[in-house]
Amino acid sequence: MPHQKIPEYLQDKIFEIRYNADNSISKTVSYFPFSESEKQEIISLLIDSRFNGFHSIFTDSVTDEEWLKTKDQIKKKFRDELFDIDKI
């Protein structure tokens, strides 16, 4: 499934999508765990009820309101720290 078919508000929460050789999604890595309803929405878009490739960087759950308030800071800090790893 092409990345652009995932709704913008879910794309925003995804750090990385990994694909199989056939271009099907094998794994999604979100910043924070998806809610059950978000997982179900992604599964329905994939048309694969067996998909279970949900992973997250952080284990804390955050509300949509908390995410909207802090997402830019979180993304920037995470990117900056990843780039700093290369300098070590």
TIGU-176281 format. One record per residue: residue in one letter; x, y, z of N, C-alpha, C in turn. Coordinates in pm, 1 decimal. Layout:
<nuros>
vonu a, n_c1 X, n_c2 Y, n_c3 Z, ca_c1 X, ca_c2 Y, ca_c3 Z, c_c1 X, c_c2 Y, c_c3 Z
...
</nuros>
This chain:
<nuros>
vonu m, n_c1 84.4, n_c2 -118.7, n_c3 0.0, ca_c1 0.0, ca_c2 0.0, ca_c3 0.0, c_c1 88.1, c_c2 123.9, c_c3 0.0
vonu p, n_c1 71.0, n_c2 213.7, n_c3 -91.2, ca_c1 151.3, ca_c2 335.6, ca_c3 -94.7, c_c1 133.0, c_c2 418.1, c_c3 32.0
vonu h, n_c1 239.8, n_c2 478.4, n_c3 75.9, ca_c1 239.8, ca_c2 557.3, ca_c3 199.2, c_c1 134.2, c_c2 667.3, c_c3 198.5
vonu q, n_c1 110.8, n_c2 729.3, n_c3 84.4, ca_c1 18.1, ca_c2 841.3, ca_c3 80.1, c_c1 -126.9, c_c2 802.2, c_c3 107.1
vonu k, n_c1 -161.0, n_c2 674.6, n_c3 104.0, ca_c1 -298.1, ca_c2 633.4, ca_c3 131.6, c_c1 -328.9, c_c2 634.1, c_c3 281.5
vonu i, n_c1 -227.7, n_c2 639.4, n_c3 363.3, ca_c1 -248.9, ca_c2 648.3, ca_c3 507.6, c_c1 -288.4, c_c2 792.2, c_c3 538.2
vonu p, n_c1 -395.6, n_c2 812.0, n_c3 614.1, ca_c1 -439.8, ca_c2 948.5, ca_c3 643.9, c_c1 -327.7, c_c2 1031.7, c_c3 707.2
vonu e, n_c1 -328.6, n_c2 1159.0, n_c3 674.4, ca_c1 -225.0, ca_c2 1252.4, ca_c3 720.2, c_c1 -203.3, c_c2 1247.1, c_c3 871.7
vonu y, n_c1 -311.5, n_c2 1242.5, n_c3 948.3, ca_c1 -295.7, ca_c2 1244.5, ca_c3 1093.8, c_c1 -226.3, c_c2 1118.0, c_c3 1144.9
vonu l, n_c1 -236.0, n_c2 1007.3, n_c3 1071.9, ca_c1 -162.6, ca_c2 886.8, ca_c3 1110.3, c_c1 -19.2, c_c2 890.2, c_c3 1056.6
vonu q, n_c1 -0.6, n_c2 940.4, n_c3 936.3, ca_c1 134.1, ca_c2 955.9, ca_c3 881.2, c_c1 220.0, c_c2 1038.6, c_c3 975.2
vonu d, n_c1 160.6, n_c2 1140.7, n_c3 1032.6, ca_c1 229.9, ca_c2 1231.4, ca_c3 1122.1, c_c1 286.9, c_c2 1158.4, c_c3 1244.6
vonu k, n_c1 221.8, n_c2 1050.9, n_c3 1284.3, ca_c1 263.2, ca_c2 976.1, ca_c3 1403.2, c_c1 364.0, c_c2 865.6, c_c3 1371.0
vonu i, n_c1 390.4, n_c2 844.9, n_c3 1243.2, ca_c1 477.4, ca_c2 734.7, ca_c3 1201.9, c_c1 618.8, c_c2 785.3, c_c3 1177.1
vonu f, n_c1 713.9, n_c2 718.1, n_c3 1239.4, ca_c1 854.9, ca_c2 748.4, ca_c3 1217.4, c_c1 907.0, c_c2 677.7, c_c3 1092.5
vonu e, n_c1 866.3, n_c2 550.0, n_c3 1075.7, ca_c1 918.0, ca_c2 472.0, ca_c3 963.8, c_c1 818.0, c_c2 364.3, c_c3 924.1
vonu i, n_c1 815.4, n_c2 335.4, n_c3 794.5, ca_c1 737.3, ca_c2 223.2, ca_c3 742.5, c_c1 835.1, c_c2 133.8, c_c3 668.5
vonu r, n_c1 832.5, n_c2 5.4, n_c3 699.5, ca_c1 918.3, ca_c2 -91.0, ca_c3 629.1, c_c1 830.8, c_c2 -177.2, c_c3 539.7
vonu y, n_c1 886.6, n_c2 -211.0, n_c3 424.1, ca_c1 811.2, ca_c2 -283.8, ca_c3 322.8, c_c1 871.4, c_c2 -420.9, c_c3 295.5
vonu n, n_c1 786.2, n_c2 -513.2, n_c3 256.0, ca_c1 829.5, ca_c2 -643.9, ca_c3 207.1, c_c1 872.0, c_c2 -629.6, c_c3 61.2
vonu a, n_c1 926.1, n_c2 -736.9, n_c3 5.4, ca_c1 968.9, ca_c2 -737.1, ca_c3 -134.9, c_c1 853.5, c_c2 -707.2, c_c3 -230.4
vonu d, n_c1 731.9, n_c2 -744.7, n_c3 -192.1, ca_c1 615.8, ca_c2 -721.1, ca_c3 -278.5, c_c1 550.7, c_c2 -583.8, c_c3 -255.4
vonu n, n_c1 620.7, n_c2 -497.0, n_c3 -183.3, ca_c1 574.9, ca_c2 -361.7, ca_c3 -150.3, c_c1 461.3, c_c2 -356.8, c_c3 -48.8
vonu s, n_c1 429.1, n_c2 -467.5, n_c3 12.9, ca_c1 331.8, ca_c2 -464.1, ca_c3 122.0, c_c1 405.3, c_c2 -418.3, c_c3 248.2
vonu i, n_c1 333.0, n_c2 -357.9, n_c3 337.7, ca_c1 394.1, ca_c2 -306.5, ca_c3 460.5, c_c1 423.4, c_c2 -422.4, c_c3 555.6
vonu s, n_c1 547.5, n_c2 -428.2, n_c3 602.3, ca_c1 586.1, ca_c2 -533.4, ca_c3 696.4, c_c1 589.5, c_c2 -480.9, c_c3 839.8
vonu k, n_c1 613.1, n_c2 -349.7, n_c3 854.8, ca_c1 630.6, ca_c2 -295.8, ca_c3 989.1, c_c1 606.6, c_c2 -145.6, c_c3 987.5
vonu t, n_c1 537.6, n_c2 -96.6, n_c3 1089.9, ca_c1 526.3, ca_c2 47.1, ca_c3 1110.5, c_c1 592.0, c_c2 79.1, c_c3 1243.6
vonu v, n_c1 668.2, n_c2 185.8, n_c3 1244.9, ca_c1 730.9, ca_c2 231.4, ca_c3 1368.7, c_c1 677.6, c_c2 371.3, c_c3 1395.3
vonu s, n_c1 597.4, n_c2 382.8, n_c3 1499.0, ca_c1 540.7, ca_c2 512.1, ca_c3 1536.3, c_c1 621.7, c_c2 569.3, c_c3 1652.4
vonu y, n_c1 604.1, n_c2 697.9, n_c3 1676.1, ca_c1 673.5, ca_c2 758.7, ca_c3 1789.5, c_c1 617.5, c_c2 703.6, c_c3 1919.8
vonu f, n_c1 485.9, n_c2 699.5, n_c3 1930.6, ca_c1 417.6, ca_c2 645.5, ca_c3 2047.6, c_c1 322.4, c_c2 535.8, c_c3 2000.2
vonu p, n_c1 285.7, n_c2 444.6, n_c3 2087.6, ca_c1 195.2, ca_c2 336.5, ca_c3 2044.9, c_c1 64.0, c_c2 390.8, c_c3 1988.3
vonu f, n_c1 18.0, n_c2 327.6, n_c3 1881.2, ca_c1 -111.9, ca_c2 361.9, ca_c3 1825.5, c_c1 -221.3, c_c2 313.3, c_c3 1919.3
vonu s, n_c1 -332.3, n_c2 384.0, n_c3 1918.7, ca_c1 -449.6, ca_c2 337.3, ca_c3 1991.7, c_c1 -507.2, c_c2 218.7, c_c3 1914.8
vonu e, n_c1 -594.0, n_c2 144.4, n_c3 1977.5, ca_c1 -656.4, ca_c2 30.3, ca_c3 1910.1, c_c1 -736.1, c_c2 74.8, c_c3 1787.3
vonu s, n_c1 -804.1, n_c2 187.8, n_c3 1797.9, ca_c1 -882.3, ca_c2 234.8, ca_c3 1682.7, c_c1 -790.2, c_c2 276.0, c_c3 1567.1
vonu e, n_c1 -675.4, n_c2 334.8, n_c3 1598.2, ca_c1 -579.6, ca_c2 370.3, ca_c3 1493.0, c_c1 -522.8, c_c2 244.6, c_c3 1427.0
vonu k, n_c1 -492.8, n_c2 143.9, n_c3 1507.2, ca_c1 -444.4, ca_c2 16.9, ca_c3 1451.6, c_c1 -549.4, c_c2 -43.8, c_c3 1358.7
vonu q, n_c1 -673.4, n_c2 -44.0, n_c3 1403.4, ca_c1 -781.0, ca_c2 -101.1, ca_c3 1322.4, c_c1 -798.6, c_c2 -24.2, c_c3 1191.4
vonu e, n_c1 -780.7, n_c2 107.5, n_c3 1196.4, ca_c1 -792.8, ca_c2 187.3, ca_c3 1074.4, c_c1 -681.5, c_c2 150.6, c_c3 975.9
vonu i, n_c1 -560.1, n_c2 135.5, n_c3 1024.8, ca_c1 -448.0, ca_c2 97.6, ca_c3 938.5, c_c1 -469.5, c_c2 -42.4, c_c3 882.4
vonu i, n_c1 -511.9, n_c2 -134.4, n_c3 966.6, ca_c1 -537.6, ca_c2 -271.8, ca_c3 920.6, c_c1 -643.8, c_c2 -272.5, c_c3 811.6
vonu s, n_c1 -747.9, n_c2 -192.7, n_c3 829.3, ca_c1 -853.5, ca_c2 -189.7, ca_c3 726.9, c_c1 -801.7, c_c2 -130.8, c_c3 595.6
vonu l, n_c1 -710.4, n_c2 -35.3, n_c3 602.9, ca_c1 -651.6, ca_c2 21.7, ca_c3 481.5, c_c1 -560.0, c_c2 -78.4, c_c3 411.1
vonu l, n_c1 -493.1, n_c2 -160.5, n_c3 490.7, ca_c1 -402.6, ca_c2 -260.4, ca_c3 434.4, c_c1 -477.5, c_c2 -378.8, c_c3 375.4
vonu i, n_c1 -600.4, n_c2 -392.6, n_c3 414.9, ca_c1 -682.1, ca_c2 -506.9, ca_c3 373.6, c_c1 -610.7, c_c2 -637.3, c_c3 410.6
vonu d, n_c1 -554.5, n_c2 -639.1, n_c3 529.2, ca_c1 -484.1, ca_c2 -756.8, ca_c3 580.3, c_c1 -514.1, c_c2 -768.5, c_c3 729.2
vonu s, n_c1 -614.3, n_c2 -843.8, n_c3 762.8, ca_c1 -655.9, ca_c2 -855.4, ca_c3 902.4, c_c1 -551.0, c_c2 -922.8, c_c3 990.1
vonu r, n_c1 -450.4, n_c2 -984.8, n_c3 926.8, ca_c1 -344.8, ca_c2 -1051.9, ca_c3 1003.8, c_c1 -226.9, c_c2 -959.7, c_c3 1034.7
vonu f, n_c1 -223.9, n_c2 -838.8, n_c3 980.3, ca_c1 -110.9, ca_c2 -748.9, ca_c3 1001.2, c_c1 -93.5, c_c2 -721.1, c_c3 1149.4
vonu n, n_c1 29.5, n_c2 -738.5, n_c3 1197.1, ca_c1 59.8, ca_c2 -716.9, ca_c3 1338.2, c_c1 196.1, c_c2 -650.1, c_c3 1352.9
vonu g, n_c1 235.7, n_c2 -570.8, n_c3 1255.5, ca_c1 368.2, ca_c2 -510.9, ca_c3 1255.4, c_c1 374.1, c_c2 -373.3, c_c3 1317.0
vonu f, n_c1 304.8, n_c2 -354.8, n_c3 1428.3, ca_c1 304.0, ca_c2 -225.2, ca_c3 1495.4, c_c1 413.5, c_c2 -219.8, c_c3 1600.3
vonu h, n_c1 499.6, n_c2 -120.4, n_c3 1589.5, ca_c1 606.4, ca_c2 -98.7, ca_c3 1686.9, c_c1 612.1, c_c2 50.6, c_c3 1715.5
vonu s, n_c1 667.9, n_c2 86.2, n_c3 1830.5, ca_c1 681.5, ca_c2 228.1, ca_c3 1862.6, c_c1 816.7, c_c2 252.6, c_c3 1928.4
vonu i, n_c1 864.2, n_c2 373.4, n_c3 1914.6, ca_c1 991.8, ca_c2 412.4, ca_c3 1972.8, c_c1 976.4, c_c2 428.1, c_c3 2123.0
vonu f, n_c1 873.0, n_c2 499.4, n_c3 2163.8, ca_c1 846.8, ca_c2 522.6, ca_c3 2305.6, c_c1 731.3, c_c2 434.5, c_c3 2351.4
vonu t, n_c1 730.2, n_c2 398.3, n_c3 2477.8, ca_c1 625.1, ca_c2 310.7, ca_c3 2529.0, c_c1 509.9, c_c2 387.4, c_c3 2594.5
vonu d, n_c1 531.4, n_c2 512.5, n_c3 2627.4, ca_c1 426.0, ca_c2 592.7, ca_c3 2689.7, c_c1 310.9, c_c2 612.1, c_c3 2592.3
vonu s, n_c1 192.0, n_c2 616.5, n_c3 2645.1, ca_c1 76.3, ca_c2 651.6, ca_c3 2563.4, c_c1 49.8, c_c2 800.2, c_c3 2580.1
vonu v, n_c1 18.4, n_c2 867.0, n_c3 2470.3, ca_c1 -14.1, ca_c2 1009.6, ca_c3 2477.4, c_c1 -147.8, c_c2 1032.5, c_c3 2407.7
vonu t, n_c1 -217.8, n_c2 1131.9, n_c3 2455.5, ca_c1 -344.9, ca_c2 1167.5, ca_c3 2392.6, c_c1 -315.6, c_c2 1244.0, c_c3 2263.5
vonu d, n_c1 -414.5, n_c2 1254.9, n_c3 2178.9, ca_c1 -398.1, ca_c2 1332.5, ca_c3 2055.9, c_c1 -364.7, c_c2 1478.0, c_c3 2089.1
vonu e, n_c1 -425.6, n_c2 1529.4, n_c3 2193.8, ca_c1 -399.3, ca_c2 1667.4, ca_c3 2234.9, c_c1 -253.0, c_c2 1684.1, c_c3 2277.3
vonu e, n_c1 -201.4, n_c2 1590.3, n_c3 2357.6, ca_c1 -60.2, ca_c2 1595.9, ca_c3 2398.4, c_c1 32.0, c_c2 1584.2, c_c3 2277.4
vonu w, n_c1 -3.5, n_c2 1494.4, n_c3 2185.5, ca_c1 76.9, ca_c2 1476.0, ca_c3 2065.4, c_c1 83.6, c_c2 1606.0, c_c3 1984.3
vonu l, n_c1 -30.7, n_c2 1668.1, n_c3 1963.8, ca_c1 -34.9, ca_c2 1791.7, ca_c3 1885.0, c_c1 47.6, c_c2 1903.0, c_c3 1949.7
vonu k, n_c1 48.7, n_c2 1908.1, n_c3 2082.1, ca_c1 124.3, ca_c2 2011.7, ca_c3 2152.1, c_c1 275.0, c_c2 1989.2, c_c3 2143.7
vonu t, n_c1 317.3, n_c2 1864.8, n_c3 2141.2, ca_c1 460.7, ca_c2 1835.8, ca_c3 2156.2, c_c1 526.2, c_c2 1769.5, c_c3 2035.6
vonu k, n_c1 451.3, n_c2 1738.0, n_c3 1932.5, ca_c1 506.4, ca_c2 1658.7, ca_c3 1822.5, c_c1 626.6, c_c2 1723.3, c_c3 1755.2
vonu d, n_c1 622.7, n_c2 1853.5, n_c3 1733.5, ca_c1 735.0, ca_c2 1918.5, ca_c3 1666.6, c_c1 861.8, c_c2 1910.0, c_c3 1750.6
vonu q, n_c1 848.4, n_c2 1930.6, n_c3 1880.4, ca_c1 963.8, ca_c2 1919.4, ca_c3 1971.0, c_c1 1017.2, c_c2 1777.4, c_c3 1973.6
vonu i, n_c1 927.3, n_c2 1681.3, n_c3 1982.5, ca_c1 967.4, ca_c2 1540.6, ca_c3 1989.5, c_c1 1039.3, c_c2 1499.9, c_c3 1861.9
vonu k, n_c1 982.6, n_c2 1534.0, n_c3 1748.6, ca_c1 1044.4, ca_c2 1497.9, ca_c3 1620.7, c_c1 1181.0, c_c2 1563.9, c_c3 1604.5
vonu k, n_c1 1190.8, n_c2 1691.6, n_c3 1638.3, ca_c1 1317.5, ca_c2 1763.4, ca_c3 1626.1, c_c1 1422.4, c_c2 1703.2, c_c3 1718.9
vonu k, n_c1 1386.0, n_c2 1682.1, n_c3 1842.6, ca_c1 1480.4, ca_c2 1625.5, ca_c3 1940.0, c_c1 1526.1, c_c2 1487.3, c_c3 1895.0
vonu f, n_c1 1434.8, n_c2 1407.2, n_c3 1848.7, ca_c1 1468.8, ca_c2 1272.9, ca_c3 1805.0, c_c1 1561.7, c_c2 1276.8, c_c3 1684.9
vonu r, n_c1 1531.1, n_c2 1358.8, n_c3 1585.2, ca_c1 1617.4, ca_c2 1372.0, ca_c3 1466.4, c_c1 1755.4, c_c2 1423.4, c_c3 1505.5
vonu d, n_c1 1759.0, n_c2 1526.2, n_c3 1591.0, ca_c1 1886.8, ca_c2 1583.6, ca_c3 1633.6, c_c1 1972.0, c_c2 1480.0, c_c3 1705.4
vonu e, n_c1 1908.9, n_c2 1401.6, n_c3 1792.6, ca_c1 1984.9, ca_c2 1301.0, ca_c3 1867.2, c_c1 2033.2, c_c2 1189.6, c_c3 1775.1
vonu l, n_c1 1953.9, n_c2 1152.4, n_c3 1675.7, ca_c1 1997.4, ca_c2 1051.4, ca_c3 1580.4, c_c1 2119.0, c_c2 1100.2, c_c3 1501.1
vonu f, n_c1 2114.4, n_c2 1224.3, n_c3 1458.3, ca_c1 2226.6, ca_c2 1277.6, ca_c3 1382.0, c_c1 2351.4, c_c2 1290.0, c_c3 1468.8
vonu d, n_c1 2334.1, n_c2 1320.8, n_c3 1595.3, ca_c1 2449.1, ca_c2 1331.1, ca_c3 1687.2, c_c1 2514.3, c_c2 1194.9, c_c3 1708.7
vonu i, n_c1 2440.4, n_c2 1087.6, n_c3 1697.0, ca_c1 2496.5, ca_c2 952.7, ca_c3 1712.5, c_c1 2604.3, c_c2 929.7, c_c3 1607.5
vonu d, n_c1 2583.5, n_c2 980.9, n_c3 1486.2, ca_c1 2681.1, ca_c2 964.9, ca_c3 1379.1, c_c1 2813.4, c_c2 1033.4, c_c3 1409.1
vonu k, n_c1 2812.5, n_c2 1133.9, n_c3 1494.0, ca_c1 2933.1, ca_c2 1208.8, ca_c3 1525.4, c_c1 3020.2, c_c2 1140.7, c_c3 1630.7
vonu i, n_c1 2964.1, n_c2 1041.5, n_c3 1699.0, ca_c1 3037.6, ca_c2 974.0, ca_c3 1807.2, c_c1 3136.1, c_c2 874.4, c_c3 1748.9
</nuros>
